[in-house]
Amino acid sequence: MLTVIPEKYSVVLVGFFNRMIFTPKWMTGRLTDSKELEIAVSVENPNDPWIYNFDNLAFQVQGRRLEFSPKQFSIELLDKSISLSKKILEELPHTPMTACGVNFNFICKEPQGMLLSLFNIADNGAISDRKIRIGTSQISRLLNFDEHSLNLTLALVEGGKVNLNFNYHKAVDSTEKAIQFLATGASKFEQITHELLNNIYQAQVEKI
């Protein structure tokens, strides 16, 4: 059984953003109706992201990257993150873009079957025979769909747990192409994720 890691669900836009645009005044009425936005700004490193908290979302702003993360697991909140990302791109249509992505993360505390046998890697025995302790083993795959790619990472960490990261990714050169990718919607990305988990890894996600 897989457990969702809510704080690692996210929608990411990569491009050349002027983060001075993203003031509370600009965001109010565009991204949120809230009149009071909580903001965290590093006083030690000006290059650290600004983090806005509103409407159960965390919004990180950097010069090359914007990221929305739901504060609790909800496909509706992830869909809202996608909608707000599209809204930003519509408001700033001339922003040079390079990529966008949607992320899902899970942990399996007691892996069995396929999820466990994946890590029976050929050199495990030879490494152990030399009295070397294996810490983390990681498998990364790039899966190509018709309209986007999936960076799939599975990691066996100490304690015998398996972390699974699904990064749906699209290289883009315009806001229009980024909007087209995001139009796929959170529910469709979730459906693809669950189909891969169920049909390939025989793993199901615990209901919250």
GIWOFEN-V988525 format. One record per backbone hydrogen bond with DSSP energy under -0.5 kcal/mol. CO is the residue of the C=O (numbers start at 0). NH is the residue of the N-H. E is the energy in kcal/mol with one decimal. If there is no record, write none. Layout:
co=<CO	CO>
nh=<NH	NH>
e=<E	E>
//
This chain:
co=<1	2	3	4	5	9	10	11	12	12	13	13	14	16	17	18	20	22	23	26	26	26	31	34	37	39	44	49	49	50	51	52	53	55	56	57	57	58	59	59	60	62	63	64	65	66	67	68	73	74	75	76	77	78	79	80	81	82	83	84	85	86	87	89	91	92	95	97	98	99	100	101	102	103	104	105	106	106	107	107	111	111	112	112	113	115	116	118	120	122	123	124	125	126	126	127	132	136	138	140	140	142	142	147	148	149	149	150	150	151	152	153	154	154	155	156	156	159	160	161	162	163	164	164	165	165	166	166	167	168	169	173	174	175	176	177	178	180	181	184	185	186	187	188	189	190	191	192	193	194	195	195	196	200	203>
nh=<205	106	5	7	8	102	67	100	14	65	97	98	16	18	20	21	22	26	27	29	30	31	28	36	52	50	47	51	60	39	58	37	56	70	53	59	68	51	61	66	49	16	14	61	12	59	10	57	77	78	79	80	81	82	83	84	85	86	87	88	89	90	91	92	94	174	15	171	13	169	11	167	9	165	4	163	2	108	110	161	114	115	115	116	117	118	119	120	123	126	127	128	129	129	131	130	134	155	153	142	151	144	149	144	168	142	151	152	166	140	164	138	156	162	136	159	160	110	156	107	154	105	152	166	103	167	150	168	101	148	99	177	178	179	180	181	182	183	184	188	189	190	191	192	193	194	195	196	197	198	199	200	202	114	1>
e=<-3.7	-2.1	-0.7	-1.8	-1.9	-2.9	-2.4	-2.3	-0.5	-2.5	-2.8	-1.9	-0.8	-1.0	-2.1	-0.9	-2.4	-2.3	-2.3	-1.5	-3.1	-1.4	-3.6	-0.6	-2.7	-2.2	-1.8	-0.5	-2.8	-2.4	-3.2	-1.5	-2.1	-2.6	-2.1	-0.6	-2.4	-2.9	-0.5	-2.1	-2.2	-2.8	-1.3	-2.1	-2.8	-3.0	-2.2	-2.6	-2.0	-2.3	-2.2	-2.1	-1.9	-2.4	-2.5	-2.0	-2.4	-2.1	-2.2	-2.0	-2.2	-2.1	-2.0	-0.6	-1.6	-0.6	-2.4	-1.5	-2.9	-2.2	-2.7	-2.9	-1.3	-3.1	-2.1	-2.5	-2.8	-0.6	-0.5	-2.4	-1.0	-0.6	-0.8	-2.8	-1.9	-1.3	-1.9	-2.0	-2.2	-2.3	-2.5	-2.5	-0.7	-0.9	-1.5	-2.1	-0.5	-3.1	-2.8	-0.6	-2.9	-0.6	-2.9	-2.8	-3.0	-2.9	-0.9	-0.6	-2.2	-2.9	-2.8	-3.2	-0.7	-2.7	-2.3	-1.6	-0.5	-0.7	-2.6	-2.9	-2.5	-2.4	-2.3	-0.6	-2.4	-0.7	-2.9	-0.5	-2.1	-2.8	-1.6	-1.6	-2.6	-2.0	-2.0	-2.4	-1.7	-1.6	-1.6	-1.8	-2.6	-2.3	-2.3	-2.2	-2.6	-2.2	-2.2	-2.4	-2.8	-2.7	-2.0	-1.3	-2.5	-0.5	-3.1>
//
